[in-house]
Amino acid sequence: FPELVDPKTGESLMKRTVLIANTSNMPVAAREASVYTGMTIAEYFRDMGYNVALMADSTSRWAEAMREISSRLEEMPGEEGYPAYLAGRLSEFYERAARAKVLCGADGSVSVIGAVSPPGGDLSEPVTQNTLRIVRVFWALDTKLRERRHFPTINWLTSYTMYDRQLTDWFKANVAEDFPALKAWAMKTLQREAELQDVVQMVGSDSLPDEQKITLEVAKMIREIFLQQNAYHPVDCYCPLARQYKMLTLIKKYSDKSEKALEAGAPVDKIAYLPVRTRFNQAKYEENVDEELAAVDADMDKQFMELGA
């Protein structure tokens, strides 16, 4: 960790990082207090006018420490032996995340990212369920995506945010007027793909109508081009909103032109294996990525014109 360098300042990342480490074999009181210690330090820097990101990994271990203390105190246990006040302690912790006008006159904030590690991936256990009732953003990590080497392994169907409506106007003003509509279209396409996968697993993709085959191909583009990201690649590790908008626009354009090509009598195989798709897949890794996306746009027009779309 000390070897990591802040790309903005060129300094060691440790110079702006505070670590509180309490492993599972440490005293239970230390494990239980570590989360509060981290939050208190975060609020100290917030009061100095800084924007602080607090990562708690994991709140499940913290809840287990509370369960152990509660058991030793012979308190009345709740579900699965956790104390009855589990939900209250979790809400007290997460609700300390806030943006504030501090005494020095600056704006400071604390953003909390809490990792929950349910045993066996069981999302119905008490810590997960109580956490979901409190937080307004949920990133669901999926082991199946990890096995398919899809990173980040965030499941797009089970993850959610409740800030969506609050941010719609900001996205319209700062990215593009149709950006929220594009995002909604992409989510609808991915949900449609999940429904079609059940049919594909039973009878195979060859039995699907041409329109549904195109839906699967478009969803594949959303997953592989837009959602999949290489954190270790010097270009792909960052993706500005303007570039995200351009990528979504091109995928939507491919979808619309594919429908027109089908109506013109073009075979699905030719649409699915257009050379522009290979170039589009590789564009996000190029140093001149924005120029490459513009070239993809031009190639797409040309190749679909040859198909009669």
N, C-alpha and C positions, 0 to 999 in steps of 0.2 A: 504493500500500500504506500509506503513512503516514496517509492520509485515513480508513482504516477505524477504527471505534470499537468498543471492547469493550462489548457490550450489558449486561454485569453491572456493570461499574464506571463506564462512561461515559468512560473514559480512552482515549487513543490505543492501538491494538493494538500499535504498535511498541514501547511501553514494556515489553511482556512477550514480545517476539519477538527472536530472534537469526537473522540471515541470513548464510549463507556462500555466496557466488556465484562460480562458476567456469564460464564459458561454454566451448563446444567449441573456440574459437580461442585459449584460454589455454594456457600451458605444461602439458605432459602431467603433470608431477610435481605441479603444483597441483591438477589435476583428480583425480588419484589420491588425494591427501591430504585433499581437502575433506570426504569422507565421515567419515574418522577425526576430523577437526577438529570436525565437528558432533556426533559421538557423545561426544567428550571434554567438550565444553561442556555437553551434555545431562546427562552423569554428574556434572558439577560442581554443577549446580542440583539434581539428584536427591539428592546428598549433603547439600544444605542443607534437605532435607525437602520439596521440591517434586515435583509430578507433571508430568512433561515429555512432550510429544508431539513426536517427531522425524519430520519429513517429508523423505525423500530422493528427489529428483526430478532425474535418474532413475538408478537403479543400473545401467541399461544403458550410460549414458555412462561411469560409473565403471569398468565391466568393459572397455569399449573402451580406456580409458586404461591399465588393467592389461595389456591385450593389446599395446598399443603399447610399453610399457616392457619387457615380456617379449621382444618381437621385437628391440628394440635390444640387450638383454642376450644375445641369441642362445640363449634357453632353448628346450627341446623343446616345440613347440606341442601343444595338445590339439585338441579338436573345434572346427572353424571358426577355428582360429588362436588361440583363447583359451588362456591358460596352464593347465597341468595342475592347478594349485592353485586354480582359480576357485571350485570348490565349497567348499573350506576357507575362503577369504577371505569368501565370502558368509555362511557359517555363523558365522564369528567375529563378523561385524558384527551379524547378527540376534540371536544368542544373548546379546549384551550388553543386550538389552531385558529388564528385570526389575523386580520390586518388592523393595525392600530396607529393612531396619531400620538406619538410618544412625546415626553416632556421636552425633549430637545428640539421639537418642532418638525422633525422628519417623519416619514411614514416607514413603519417597520412591520414585518409580518413573520408568522410561523406557519409553514405548510407541513402537514404530517402525512407521511406515507407509512402505513403499518402493514407488515407482512403477517399473514395468518397461516399457520401450518397445521391444518386439520389432520388427525391421524387417518391414514389410508385414503386421503382425499375426500373424506366425508363432509360435505358442505352443510349437512343437517345438524352437526354437533353444536353445542351451546355457544362457544366462542365465535364461530363463524356467523351464526344466526344473529347474535346480539350485535356483532360488528356491522353486519349488513343493514340492521335497523337504524344505525347511527350515521354511517358515512354516506356521502353523496356521489362518490365515484368508486367503481369497483373494477379492478383488472383481474380477470380470472385466468390464471396460468394453466395450460393444458399439456399434460404429459404426452398425449397423442401427437400434438404439434411438434414437441421435442423429438419424438421418435421419427417424425417425417423430416427432421432437420429444418423446420420452419421457425425462424427467429425474427422478432421476439415471439415467445410462445403464449401470446395473449389471445384467448378465444374471443372472437369478434361477436359471437352470438350471445354469450352469457355475460360479457362485460357491459357496463353501462355508465352513464353520467347523468346526473340530474341538473347539471348546469347548462344543458343543451339550449333551452329556450332563452336563458339569460345571455348566451353568447351569440345568438343568431344575428342580432343587429351589428355586433362588433365584426363578425365575419363578413357580413354584407358590405360594411364600410371599409374594412381594411384588407380584404382579400378579393372578393368578387360578389356581385349581387346574387349570382346563382350558385355560390359555393354550398350553402345549406341544402339546396335542392339536389345538387350533385351527390352530397354525402348521403342524403336520404335514399337516392336512387341506388347507390352502391350497397347500402345496407339491405335494401329490398332484394337486390340481385343475389347477395350472399345467403339471405334467408331462403330464397327460391331454390338456390343450389342445394342447401341442406335438405329441403323437401324432396328434390329430385334424386338425391343420392340414395334414398331408401328404395326408390324404384330401380335405380341402376344396379344396386347390390342384389336385387332379386331376379331381374330379367335381363340386365345388361344395357349398355348405353345405345346399342344398335336399334333397340326397339322404340326409342324415343322419337317423337316428331322432330323435324329439322329445327324448328324454333327453339325447342328445349335444348337441343344439342348446342345451339349458339349461346343460350343462356349459361350452360356449363362452361363453355370456352371463355365467355366474358368474365364469369366469376373466377375462373382460373387466372385470368390476367389481373384482376383486382388483388387476388391473394399473392401472386408471385411478383408482380411489378410494383404494386402500391403498398401492400401490407408487409411483405417480407423485406427485412433490412439487415445489412451486415454492419454491426457496430465496430468492427475492426478495419473496415475499408475507409481509406482517407476521404473519399467522396461520398459514399453512401451512408456514412455514419451521421451525417446531418442532412436534413431535407427542409428547406424553407417552405412556408405556406404557399408562396407563389408557385414554386415547383410542384408541390402537391396538387395544387389546382390544375396546373397544366397537365399533369399525368392523369388525373381523373377525367379531365376534358377529353383527352385523347382516347381513353378507354371507352368513354360514353360515345365518342364519335365512331369508334370501331363497331360498337354495338348497333348504332343507328344505321350505319352503312351496310352492316351484315344483313340486317332485316331487308333493306332495299335490294341487296344482291340476291337474297333468297327469292324475293318477289320477281326479280328479273330472270330467275331460272338458274342461277349459279349453284353448283353443287357445294354441299357443306364442307367436304374435305378441302376444296380449294380455298374456301373462306378461312378455315381453321389453320391452314398451313401457309398463309401468305408470308413471303419473306420479311415483310415489315415487322411481323411479330418478333422475330429473332432479334432484329435491330432494336426494337422497343425494349426487349428484355435486358439487353446489354447497355442501353443508353444511360441508365442511372449510375453506372460504374465509370463512365468516361469523365475526364477532367473538364471538358467543355460540354457538360451535361445539358445545359440549356440550349446550346446550339444544336446538339444532337437530337433533342426533343423536337425542335423546329424542323429538322430534316426528316424525322419520323412522320411528322404531320404531313409534309409534302409527299413523301413516299406513299403514305396511306391513301391520299387522294388519287395518286397516279395508279396504284395497283387496284383499287376498287373501281376506278373508271374502266380499267381493262375487263373487269367482271360485269360491267354494265350497271354499276350502282352510282 
